[in-house]
């Protein structure tokens, strides 16, 4: 997994800040919604082994970080919390990077499948409760180099 530096503008209330307008980077994910936007340092899980491991065995995660799961094509996805020690929000997005579903506060260790729905190509895992606190909901959009620019709702520049 690719580990990132902490670059979140979290809690500063500076929409349109330099980071949010910075060029896309693989270690950073931008999320924009009606009332705001934030930037997270992310690890990218873009192959089967990385996606299977996810955030298992982590005892904590800074609020400024998360994990971006990338699939080759849209599909039905389901997650569980096996060996995951911290509560997580799961933000499911389609091929354009548009959020289609948010699952809040997944319970550590719970083996109950969490259905992301059909047509999911990207999943962001954040600390539990953070999506609601920020206002991230269906309709929000993601910006990251893994989202093909030609079809992205919020494309990377250049």
VMD Tcl script that draws the C-alpha trace (Angstrom):
set ca {
  {0.00 0.00 0.00}
  {1.11 3.50 -0.74}
  {1.40 5.56 2.49}
  {0.88 9.30 2.36}
  {1.88 12.40 4.26}
  {-0.81 14.12 6.27}
  {-2.11 17.02 4.22}
  {-5.68 17.41 5.40}
  {-7.18 20.85 5.74}
  {-9.66 19.25 8.12}
  {-11.50 21.60 10.41}
  {-9.96 24.76 9.02}
  {-13.06 25.71 7.05}
  {-11.07 26.97 4.09}
  {-12.95 25.82 0.98}
  {-10.96 26.62 -2.12}
  {-7.69 26.46 -0.23}
  {-4.41 25.79 -2.00}
  {-4.45 22.04 -1.20}
  {-7.96 21.53 -2.53}
  {-6.94 23.28 -5.75}
  {-3.56 21.52 -5.99}
  {-2.90 19.07 -8.81}
  {-4.07 15.53 -8.14}
  {-1.67 13.16 -6.43}
  {-1.91 9.41 -5.81}
  {-1.40 9.90 -2.08}
  {-4.21 12.44 -1.75}
  {-7.99 12.26 -2.18}
  {-10.19 15.32 -2.52}
  {-13.89 15.10 -1.68}
  {-16.33 17.89 -2.56}
  {-19.99 18.24 -1.62}
  {-22.59 21.00 -1.52}
  {-21.36 22.58 1.72}
  {-17.64 21.94 1.60}
  {-14.65 19.93 0.61}
  {-11.77 18.19 2.30}
  {-8.48 16.61 1.37}
  {-7.31 13.34 2.89}
  {-3.97 11.59 2.79}
  {-4.78 8.12 1.47}
  {-3.28 4.74 1.00}
  {-4.45 3.19 -2.27}
  {-5.58 -0.44 -2.36}
  {-5.74 -1.21 -6.08}
  {-5.09 -4.94 -6.30}
  {-6.84 -7.96 -4.79}
  {-4.30 -8.52 -1.99}
  {-4.31 -4.86 -0.88}
  {-8.11 -4.68 -1.02}
  {-8.42 -7.91 1.01}
  {-6.14 -6.56 3.76}
  {-7.56 -3.03 3.81}
  {-7.23 -1.43 7.23}
  {-7.08 -4.71 9.17}
  {-5.09 -4.72 12.41}
  {-4.75 -0.90 12.58}
  {-5.21 0.30 16.14}
  {-5.88 3.87 15.09}
  {-5.91 6.19 12.10}
  {-5.51 9.98 12.12}
  {-8.66 11.89 11.14}
  {-6.71 13.28 8.20}
  {-6.15 9.86 6.63}
  {-8.09 7.13 4.92}
  {-7.87 4.34 2.39}
  {-9.06 4.42 -1.22}
  {-10.09 1.08 -2.74}
  {-9.90 1.07 -6.53}
  {-11.51 -1.55 -8.77}
  {-10.79 -2.01 -12.48}
  {-14.45 -1.62 -13.41}
  {-17.78 -0.91 -11.70}
  {-19.20 -3.87 -9.76}
  {-21.25 -5.02 -6.81}
  {-19.06 -4.74 -3.72}
  {-19.44 -5.95 -0.16}
  {-17.14 -5.24 2.77}
  {-16.82 -6.65 6.28}
  {-14.87 -5.67 9.36}
  {-12.96 -8.90 10.01}
  {-9.76 -8.10 11.93}
  {-10.54 -4.38 11.72}
  {-10.01 -2.73 15.09}
  {-11.41 0.76 14.51}
  {-14.92 1.90 13.48}
  {-15.04 3.06 9.88}
  {-17.27 4.98 7.51}
  {-17.41 3.47 4.02}
  {-18.04 5.89 1.17}
  {-19.03 4.09 -2.03}
  {-18.66 5.82 -5.41}
  {-19.36 4.98 -9.04}
  {-17.04 5.16 -12.06}
  {-17.38 8.97 -12.21}
  {-16.30 9.30 -8.58}
  {-19.80 10.30 -7.49}
  {-20.76 9.02 -4.04}
  {-23.70 6.63 -4.25}
  {-23.88 5.38 -0.66}
  {-22.33 6.06 2.74}
  {-22.26 3.40 5.44}
  {-21.56 4.97 8.83}
  {-19.71 3.54 11.81}
  {-19.04 -0.03 10.72}
  {-18.47 -2.05 13.89}
  {-14.94 -3.37 14.49}
  {-14.72 -7.14 14.07}
  {-18.27 -7.52 12.69}
  {-18.51 -10.17 9.97}
  {-21.86 -8.94 8.65}
  {-21.48 -8.01 4.97}
  {-21.81 -4.29 4.22}
  {-23.38 -3.93 0.80}
  {-22.03 -1.08 -1.30}
  {-24.57 -1.63 -4.03}
  {-24.18 -2.09 -7.77}
  {-21.87 -0.05 -10.00}
  {-19.23 0.73 -7.36}
  {-15.69 1.39 -8.60}
  {-14.22 3.31 -5.65}
  {-14.59 2.98 -1.89}
  {-13.14 5.35 0.68}
  {-12.71 4.25 4.28}
  {-12.58 7.04 6.85}
  {-12.77 7.12 10.63}
  {-16.23 6.19 11.89}
  {-18.61 9.16 12.16}
  {-16.44 11.49 10.10}
  {-18.59 11.44 6.93}
  {-21.67 12.63 8.84}
  {-19.67 15.20 10.80}
  {-18.36 16.73 7.57}
  {-21.58 16.31 5.56}
  {-20.30 13.75 3.05}
  {-23.36 12.06 1.54}
  {-24.57 10.62 -1.78}
  {-23.95 13.16 -4.52}
  {-20.53 14.22 -3.19}
  {-17.68 13.75 -5.68}
  {-14.16 12.38 -5.40}
  {-11.06 13.65 -7.20}
  {-8.07 11.32 -7.58}
  {-5.79 10.19 -10.46}
  {-7.35 6.69 -10.35}
  {-10.66 8.14 -11.59}
  {-10.40 8.36 -15.39}
  {-10.51 12.04 -16.31}
  {-12.74 11.51 -19.36}
  {-15.67 10.37 -17.25}
  {-14.90 11.95 -13.87}
  {-17.51 14.15 -12.22}
  {-14.56 16.19 -10.82}
  {-11.57 15.47 -13.06}
  {-7.93 15.99 -12.27}
  {-6.46 18.84 -14.27}
  {-3.71 18.22 -16.78}
}
mol new
graphics top color blue
foreach p $ca { graphics top sphere $p radius 0.5 }
foreach p [lrange $ca 0 end-1] q [lrange $ca 1 end] { graphics top cylinder $p $q radius 0.2 }
display resetview
